[in-house]
Amino acid sequence: MPPRPDLLAAPDSATATAVALSGVRHEYRSGGRRILALDGIDLRLAAGESLAVVGPSGCGKSTLLRMIAGFLRPSHGEIRVGGEPVTGPGPDRGVVFQQPRLFPWLSVRGNVAYGLREAGWARSRRRERVEQLLELVGLGDVGGLRPYELSGGMQQRAAIARALAPDPAILLLDEPFAALDALTRERLQEELRGIWLRTGKTLVLVTHSVDEAALLGSRVVVLSPRPGTVVLDESSALPRVEQARETPEFGALRTRILQAVRGE
Ligand SMILES: Nc1ncnc2c1ncn2[C@@H]1O[C@H](COP(=O)(O)OP(=O)(O)OP(=O)(O)O)[C@@H](O)[C@H]1O
């Protein structure tokens, strides 16, 4: 499919910093206990990069994503998005969760249009945008169906379309394919790669899957066990490569990620 200029993000320049984390630390306090989830995180993500964050369970991956999304404030340090300090959620960041969280009473089209309606988009513009997005995620034929009529993979595609609707510069995905079967997961990984290539969005993808990180990250960051600190930070050309799984580079990167996750 050729690039769709209307769906492209418009960073100031190819190297503009989209997300900057400086000295970020997060400590939860629950029931009189303090849990240090993340510490000393310094990351600068350029516009258009696809950052895959991988690490053992409980290392603070979701915490990191939720802070960038603005759902959670860091205990220390600062997070900037597009140069501005993050003070809460905003239309510049779309979020996709492990569960699609679609509104069951709305059609697929209605779900994708929801944020646009709230943002006051005129009906004709909204309609055009929704149809473009449904095409982009491969749901062009099922816009009139309700979420319960869709497979899990289709629901997750609808969730991605909904997150992309207001044209956020950054798409944040928290284990978006973890609840799907292996085949659907592989297909959606490939589709997300295509969406990234076609839209030029900045992506932050949290995943348990070493393969997913190696396939989708133009930058791969591995966090240590809690408190999460960065133990591997590598740029990669693999998400731009067709059939990347078949390449020796994929195997080599996979091994380096695995070793970092295991603390070797
Ligand atoms: N609301 C909370 N209150 C207290 N502790 C929390 C809270 N949310 C997360 N934690 C703790 O913070 C640590 C990091 O959690 P987080 O969910 O960010 O890790 P994760 O790497 O995403 O884990 P997983 O891969 O299992 O989803 C964990 O030890 C978790 O138990």
The ligand as a Gaussian input file, in Angstrom:
#p B3LYP/6-31G(d) Opt

LIG

0 1
 N       -0.439000       0.315000      41.602000
 C        0.599000      -0.322000      42.130000
 N        0.809000      -0.326000      43.456000
 C        1.873000      -0.966000      43.993000
 N        2.801000      -1.613000      43.283000
 C        2.633000      -1.640000      41.962000
 C        1.545000      -1.005000      41.313000
 N        1.654000      -1.209000      39.970000
 C        2.773000      -1.934000      39.807000
 N        3.370000      -2.201000      40.989000
 C        4.614000      -2.935000      41.198000
 O        5.657000      -2.264000      40.494000
 C        6.506000      -3.186000      39.851000
 C        6.526000      -2.879000      38.356000
 O        5.234000      -3.141000      37.823000
 P        4.933000      -3.035000      36.259000
 O        3.516000      -3.434000      36.064000
 O        5.371000      -1.720000      35.761000
 O        5.916000      -4.148000      35.695000
 P        5.921000      -4.874000      34.278000
 O        7.352000      -5.013000      33.898000
 O        5.021000      -4.185000      33.341000
 O        5.316000      -6.300000      34.671000
 P        4.610000      -7.392000      33.761000
 O        5.603000      -7.719000      32.681000
 O        4.388000      -8.545000      34.702000
 O        3.347000      -6.786000      33.246000
 C        5.961000      -4.576000      40.186000
 O        6.692000      -5.083000      41.256000
 C        4.525000      -4.315000      40.582000
 O        4.083000      -5.255000      41.515000

